[in-house]
Amino acid sequence: MSTGLTTTSKERLRAWLKILKTARLIEKELRERFRTELDTTLPRFDVMAALARSDAGLKMNELSTELRVSNGNVTGIVDRLVDNGLVERRAVVGDRRAQLICLTSHGAATFADHARIHEGWVDELLADLPASDVEQLMDLLDLVITKEDLS
Amino acid sequence: MSTGLTTTSKERLRAWLKILKTARLIEKELRERFRTELDTTLPRFDVMAALARSDAGLKMNELSTELRVSNGNVTGIVDRLVDNGLVERRAVVGDRRAQLICLTSHGAATFADHARIHEGWVDELLADLPASDVEQLMDLLDLVITKEDLS
């Protein structure tokens, strides 16, 4: 019984280390391509993606919650995106202290372009994974993160 | 046909985003537990794990290659581990400039303890993943990272 439990925990550890290795390898490759081919970064892309998913834009705290990173980190990224004319801060009617972070039209167009390129990179990097296997992989990964404390 | 390709690339993108989300959620939880329950960090644990896997210890460049992080980052982590008496630098016979980084006996015992606790955390966090599904998940993830440029 205790042997069974040990075997199971060893199997789960193998699975976790494989998930982590896979994510790190792909992410490392994508970071490198964002830097060398698009002169941007994965965090900048993630921020623009979150803004692209929102209709009216997001407040800083909403943005950092969605990205699961600290407000401070997001602020620095947003500042640079504003400097590049990709993002703008808009006042919120009825709340003087609040600001909505939104993509500019240039930012929206740039993100659409980058998102298309990013999808192509992922398609290339995961070329050996048949689309028909994706559901099965998604189902297995769903088993990994159903925990309350992780949702 | 082009629709087929698009569908496939969208499926692969879904799979990648799921892998990334899964890895980030579990890693975030483990980082938090290392900090709050063991007063250490995931990078420190990773360095000790690499040293525990080596028989004679590792040179700095071997360590940073194995961990896929910069020499500079590893140096800072090793310095702190040395300060804590968990790791020591040994001269290499016949190579005055080279040093081998090794776990001290205290470090080896501490790592064994932490590794056991870490395995328990992973077993708990992945409790919904049956050991019988692990092989299948490993096989699917193998399809994701078979690329030359990722190995």
HADDOCK unambig.tbl for C-alpha pairs under 7 A between the chains (distance, minus, plus):
assign (segid A and resid 8 and name CA) (segid B and resid 131 and name CA) 5.33 0.50 0.50
assign (segid A and resid 9 and name CA) (segid B and resid 119 and name CA) 6.54 0.50 0.50
assign (segid A and resid 9 and name CA) (segid B and resid 120 and name CA) 6.93 0.50 0.50
assign (segid A and resid 9 and name CA) (segid B and resid 123 and name CA) 4.87 0.50 0.50
assign (segid A and resid 11 and name CA) (segid B and resid 131 and name CA) 5.79 0.50 0.50
assign (segid A and resid 11 and name CA) (segid B and resid 134 and name CA) 6.48 0.50 0.50
assign (segid A and resid 12 and name CA) (segid B and resid 122 and name CA) 6.74 0.50 0.50
assign (segid A and resid 12 and name CA) (segid B and resid 123 and name CA) 5.84 0.50 0.50
assign (segid A and resid 12 and name CA) (segid B and resid 126 and name CA) 6.46 0.50 0.50
assign (segid A and resid 12 and name CA) (segid B and resid 131 and name CA) 6.53 0.50 0.50
assign (segid A and resid 12 and name CA) (segid B and resid 134 and name CA) 6.92 0.50 0.50
assign (segid A and resid 13 and name CA) (segid B and resid 119 and name CA) 6.17 0.50 0.50
assign (segid A and resid 13 and name CA) (segid B and resid 122 and name CA) 6.10 0.50 0.50
assign (segid A and resid 13 and name CA) (segid B and resid 123 and name CA) 6.87 0.50 0.50
assign (segid A and resid 15 and name CA) (segid B and resid 134 and name CA) 6.00 0.50 0.50
assign (segid A and resid 15 and name CA) (segid B and resid 138 and name CA) 6.38 0.50 0.50
assign (segid A and resid 18 and name CA) (segid B and resid 138 and name CA) 6.84 0.50 0.50
assign (segid A and resid 19 and name CA) (segid B and resid 19 and name CA) 6.89 0.50 0.50
assign (segid A and resid 19 and name CA) (segid B and resid 23 and name CA) 6.25 0.50 0.50
assign (segid A and resid 20 and name CA) (segid B and resid 23 and name CA) 5.51 0.50 0.50
assign (segid A and resid 22 and name CA) (segid B and resid 141 and name CA) 6.94 0.50 0.50
assign (segid A and resid 22 and name CA) (segid B and resid 145 and name CA) 6.32 0.50 0.50
assign (segid A and resid 23 and name CA) (segid B and resid 19 and name CA) 6.25 0.50 0.50
assign (segid A and resid 23 and name CA) (segid B and resid 20 and name CA) 5.52 0.50 0.50
assign (segid A and resid 23 and name CA) (segid B and resid 23 and name CA) 6.48 0.50 0.50
assign (segid A and resid 25 and name CA) (segid B and resid 150 and name CA) 6.07 0.50 0.50
assign (segid A and resid 119 and name CA) (segid B and resid 9 and name CA) 6.53 0.50 0.50
assign (segid A and resid 119 and name CA) (segid B and resid 13 and name CA) 6.15 0.50 0.50
assign (segid A and resid 120 and name CA) (segid B and resid 9 and name CA) 6.94 0.50 0.50
assign (segid A and resid 122 and name CA) (segid B and resid 12 and name CA) 6.74 0.50 0.50
assign (segid A and resid 122 and name CA) (segid B and resid 13 and name CA) 6.08 0.50 0.50
assign (segid A and resid 123 and name CA) (segid B and resid 9 and name CA) 4.86 0.50 0.50
assign (segid A and resid 123 and name CA) (segid B and resid 12 and name CA) 5.84 0.50 0.50
assign (segid A and resid 123 and name CA) (segid B and resid 13 and name CA) 6.85 0.50 0.50
assign (segid A and resid 125 and name CA) (segid B and resid 147 and name CA) 6.83 0.50 0.50
assign (segid A and resid 126 and name CA) (segid B and resid 12 and name CA) 6.47 0.50 0.50
assign (segid A and resid 126 and name CA) (segid B and resid 144 and name CA) 5.04 0.50 0.50
assign (segid A and resid 128 and name CA) (segid B and resid 143 and name CA) 5.34 0.50 0.50
assign (segid A and resid 128 and name CA) (segid B and resid 144 and name CA) 6.43 0.50 0.50
assign (segid A and resid 129 and name CA) (segid B and resid 143 and name CA) 5.24 0.50 0.50
assign (segid A and resid 129 and name CA) (segid B and resid 144 and name CA) 5.92 0.50 0.50
assign (segid A and resid 131 and name CA) (segid B and resid 8 and name CA) 5.35 0.50 0.50
assign (segid A and resid 131 and name CA) (segid B and resid 11 and name CA) 5.79 0.50 0.50
assign (segid A and resid 131 and name CA) (segid B and resid 12 and name CA) 6.53 0.50 0.50
assign (segid A and resid 134 and name CA) (segid B and resid 11 and name CA) 6.49 0.50 0.50
assign (segid A and resid 134 and name CA) (segid B and resid 12 and name CA) 6.91 0.50 0.50
assign (segid A and resid 134 and name CA) (segid B and resid 15 and name CA) 5.98 0.50 0.50
assign (segid A and resid 137 and name CA) (segid B and resid 137 and name CA) 6.65 0.50 0.50
assign (segid A and resid 137 and name CA) (segid B and resid 140 and name CA) 6.52 0.50 0.50
assign (segid A and resid 138 and name CA) (segid B and resid 15 and name CA) 6.38 0.50 0.50
assign (segid A and resid 138 and name CA) (segid B and resid 18 and name CA) 6.85 0.50 0.50
assign (segid A and resid 140 and name CA) (segid B and resid 137 and name CA) 6.53 0.50 0.50
assign (segid A and resid 141 and name CA) (segid B and resid 22 and name CA) 6.93 0.50 0.50
assign (segid A and resid 143 and name CA) (segid B and resid 128 and name CA) 5.36 0.50 0.50
assign (segid A and resid 143 and name CA) (segid B and resid 129 and name CA) 5.24 0.50 0.50
assign (segid A and resid 144 and name CA) (segid B and resid 126 and name CA) 5.06 0.50 0.50
assign (segid A and resid 144 and name CA) (segid B and resid 128 and name CA) 6.46 0.50 0.50
assign (segid A and resid 144 and name CA) (segid B and resid 129 and name CA) 5.92 0.50 0.50
assign (segid A and resid 145 and name CA) (segid B and resid 22 and name CA) 6.31 0.50 0.50
assign (segid A and resid 147 and name CA) (segid B and resid 125 and name CA) 6.84 0.50 0.50
assign (segid A and resid 150 and name CA) (segid B and resid 25 and name CA) 6.08 0.50 0.50
